[in-house]
Each structure stands twice: as structure tokens, then as C-alpha cells.
Amino acid sequence: MEPISAIANPEQMILDKALLSLKKGEAQIIAGVDSSGMSERCVEVPSAAALFRDSSSVLDIGFSMSPPEWMGVLLRLSESDSRLVGIDIIDPNRVKSRYRADQVSAEMQIPVRVEDFLTALPERELFDTVAYISTLEHIGIDRATDPSNTATVFERSESVSFFAWADPNFSTCWIGWGNFASRLTRLRHTPI
């Protein structure tokens, strides 16, 4: 018998599980033979979505380049009473051709701060939840290209000035960039 992922659309399966996770507040991951051929998103997207159940405000770092499964979760949040704001080095208008046709209009309605998270000036708004799905590995390494560049929207930095460290149970994560002594942040979160 074939795994379910060989029969159905894996992207849609992950989104369906993630939306169920959001609704229930419990991760509905895809595992075992059903996850054969899928990326790590079959675990990370439903797991993260479950944590958003009671969030009233969300800041999504890396919004513009979000994978379709994650974007579906963010759009569902924006349809609810949750306030969603994105921040990304890439203007979503530059990459709207990569979005699912049924999501483009809704994505263009989300407020997005087009700036580097590492140098962004804080605003007065506070967020219950900050998300960065498939993004942490790009912070401080990638930078946006000039909007006239049609070949690629971001490129790798020549020098890396970012590090992240988490304790073994991921209850505390230290993130530093630039002048490490002046820009060191300690994040606490609930382990997945």
C-alpha cells in the first residue's frame, strides 16, 4: 500500500493538518509512512499552528517568502480576530507570482513592514506571538537585491554576523547579531 503522501497533494495535506492544529490547539503532525517524501514542514507547520490558537496578535518574520502551507495558516489567522503583521526584507509585491492563486488577494491585504528584522526600529505595537517558520537560517545571512533585479530577490551576504543558540530543550534561545554585546536578545518560548 502506498503512503498517503504519494496519493494526495502533500502541500495541501500539511495545510489541512495545520489548520486542524490551529483549531484544536494540538499539533496534528504527519509522521511515519504518511510523511514519506515530505519536507520537515509536515511537522513544523502543524506544530507551530497549534501554538497560535489563543494569539490575538502575531508578527511573522519572513512573511513574504513564507511557504504556501504556512501562508495558509497566516491567512486563516488574519480572517479571525487575530491581528497579523509581517516583516520581511522582500516586498510581497515582488514575489506575488510565487503565491497560490487563491491566496494572492488576501496576502496583499496583510500589512508588511519591508525592512531587515535585525535593524528594524521597534514600533509601539506589541505581539502575543512572533513566528519565523523556515526563516531563522536566513536572518543576517540573506539580503534583498535591488528591485530592478528580476533574476533573484535576495542574495547571500559576504559576511555573516548572526548566531543563534538554544539549550537542549529549546526553552531558551539566545540570538545575537552585529555587535554581539549590544544586540543580544534572549527569547523564551514553549517547546514544540
C-alpha positions as CSV (number, residue, x, y, z in Angstrom):
1,M,0.0,0.0,0.0
2,E,1.3,3.5,-0.9
3,P,1.8,6.2,1.8
4,I,-0.9,8.8,1.8
5,S,1.6,11.4,0.6
6,A,2.1,9.5,-2.7
7,I,-1.7,9.7,-3.4
8,A,-2.6,13.2,-2.2
9,N,-1.1,16.7,-2.6
10,P,1.5,16.9,0.2
11,E,1.3,20.7,0.4
12,Q,-2.5,20.6,0.9
13,M,-2.2,17.7,3.4
14,I,0.2,19.8,5.5
15,L,-2.1,22.8,5.3
16,D,-5.1,20.8,6.3
17,K,-3.3,19.3,9.3
18,A,-2.0,22.8,10.3
19,L,-5.5,24.3,10.1
20,L,-6.8,21.5,12.3
21,S,-3.9,22.1,14.7
22,L,-4.8,25.8,14.8
23,K,-8.4,25.0,15.6
24,K,-7.7,22.3,18.3
25,G,-4.6,23.9,19.8
26,E,-2.8,20.5,19.4
27,A,-0.3,19.6,16.8
28,Q,-1.7,17.3,14.2
29,I,1.6,16.3,12.5
30,I,2.1,13.9,9.6
31,A,4.5,11.2,10.6
32,G,5.6,7.7,9.7
33,V,5.0,6.3,6.2
34,D,2.4,9.1,5.6
35,S,5.3,11.7,5.7
36,S,7.4,9.8,3.1
37,G,8.7,12.3,0.5
38,M,7.6,15.3,2.5
39,S,9.8,18.1,3.9
40,E,10.1,19.0,7.6
41,R,7.1,21.2,7.1
42,C,4.8,18.2,7.8
43,V,5.9,18.6,11.5
44,E,6.9,22.2,11.9
45,V,3.8,23.9,10.3
46,P,1.2,22.0,12.3
47,S,3.2,22.2,15.5
48,A,3.6,26.0,15.1
49,A,0.0,26.4,14.1
50,A,-1.2,24.7,17.3
51,L,0.6,27.4,19.4
52,F,-1.4,30.2,17.7
53,R,-4.8,29.1,19.0
54,D,-5.2,31.9,21.5
55,S,-3.0,34.5,19.9
56,S,-4.6,37.9,19.4
57,S,-1.7,39.5,17.6
58,V,1.1,37.9,15.5
59,L,4.3,39.2,14.0
60,D,5.5,36.9,11.2
61,I,9.2,37.3,10.4
62,G,9.9,36.3,6.8
63,F,6.3,36.8,5.7
64,S,6.9,37.5,2.0
65,M,8.8,34.2,1.3
66,S,6.6,32.0,3.5
67,P,5.9,28.5,2.1
68,P,2.3,28.0,0.9
69,E,1.4,25.7,3.8
70,W,2.5,28.3,6.4
71,M,0.9,31.2,4.4
72,G,-2.4,29.3,4.6
73,V,-2.2,29.3,8.4
74,L,-1.3,33.0,8.5
75,L,-4.2,33.9,6.2
76,R,-6.6,31.9,8.4
77,L,-5.3,33.9,11.4
78,S,-6.0,37.1,9.5
79,E,-9.6,36.0,8.9
80,S,-10.1,35.6,12.6
81,D,-9.9,38.2,15.3
82,S,-6.1,38.0,15.4
83,R,-4.1,40.9,14.2
84,L,-1.3,39.8,11.8
85,V,1.7,41.9,10.7
86,G,4.5,40.7,8.5
87,I,8.1,41.8,8.4
88,D,10.5,40.8,5.6
89,I,13.4,42.2,3.6
90,I,11.4,41.4,0.4
91,D,8.3,43.4,-0.6
92,P,5.5,40.9,-1.1
93,N,4.6,42.6,-4.4
94,R,8.0,41.5,-5.8
95,V,7.2,37.8,-5.2
96,K,3.4,37.6,-5.6
97,S,3.8,35.3,-8.6
98,R,5.0,32.6,-6.2
99,Y,1.8,32.7,-4.1
100,R,-1.1,30.3,-4.7
101,A,-3.6,31.9,-7.0
102,D,-6.4,31.5,-4.4
103,Q,-4.2,33.4,-1.8
104,V,-2.8,36.4,-3.6
105,S,-5.5,38.8,-3.0
106,A,-5.6,38.1,0.8
107,E,-1.8,38.2,1.1
108,M,-1.7,41.6,-0.5
109,Q,-4.0,42.9,2.3
110,I,-1.7,41.9,5.2
111,P,0.3,44.8,6.5
112,V,4.0,44.1,5.9
113,R,7.0,46.1,7.1
114,V,9.6,45.8,4.4
115,E,12.8,46.1,6.3
116,D,15.5,44.0,7.9
117,F,14.4,42.4,11.2
118,L,17.9,43.0,12.6
119,T,17.9,46.7,12.1
120,A,14.1,47.4,12.3
121,L,13.2,50.1,14.7
122,P,10.7,48.9,17.3
123,E,7.2,50.2,16.9
124,R,4.7,50.8,19.7
125,E,2.7,47.7,18.9
126,L,3.3,44.5,20.9
127,F,2.6,41.0,19.7
128,D,1.4,37.9,21.7
129,T,3.3,35.7,19.2
130,V,6.3,36.1,17.0
131,A,6.7,33.4,14.3
132,Y,9.6,32.7,11.9
133,I,8.9,29.4,10.1
134,S,11.8,28.4,7.8
135,T,13.3,31.8,8.4
136,L,15.9,31.7,11.2
137,E,18.6,30.3,9.0
138,H,18.3,33.3,6.7
139,I,18.4,36.1,9.2
140,G,21.7,38.0,9.0
141,I,22.8,36.0,6.0
142,D,20.4,37.0,3.2
143,R,19.8,40.5,1.9
144,A,17.3,41.8,-0.6
145,T,18.5,42.6,-4.1
146,D,17.7,45.8,-5.9
147,P,14.0,45.7,-7.1
148,S,15.3,46.0,-10.7
149,N,16.9,42.6,-10.4
150,T,14.5,40.1,-11.9
151,A,16.7,37.1,-11.5
152,T,16.6,36.8,-7.8
153,V,15.0,38.8,-4.9
154,F,17.7,38.0,-2.3
155,E,21.4,37.1,-2.2
156,R,23.8,35.8,0.4
157,S,25.8,38.3,2.4
158,E,29.6,38.2,2.1
159,S,30.0,38.1,5.9
160,V,27.7,36.5,8.4
161,S,27.1,38.5,11.6
162,F,24.4,36.4,13.2
163,F,24.3,33.5,15.6
164,A,21.6,31.5,17.4
165,W,22.0,29.1,20.3
166,A,19.3,27.1,22.1
167,D,19.5,25.0,25.2
168,P,18.8,21.3,24.6
169,N,15.1,21.5,25.4
170,F,14.7,24.8,23.4
171,S,13.1,26.6,26.3
172,T,15.6,29.5,25.9
173,C,17.1,30.7,22.7
174,W,19.9,33.3,22.5
175,I,20.1,35.3,19.4
176,G,22.9,37.8,18.6
177,W,23.9,39.9,15.6
178,G,26.1,42.8,14.7
179,N,28.0,44.0,17.7
180,F,27.0,41.0,19.8
181,A,27.4,42.8,23.1
182,S,24.9,45.4,22.2
183,R,22.4,43.3,20.2
184,L,21.9,40.2,22.2
185,T,18.4,39.0,22.7
186,R,17.1,36.2,24.8
187,L,13.9,34.6,23.6
188,R,11.8,32.3,25.7
189,H,9.2,30.1,24.1
190,T,7.2,27.0,24.7
191,P,9.0,23.9,23.3
192,I,7.2,22.2,20.5
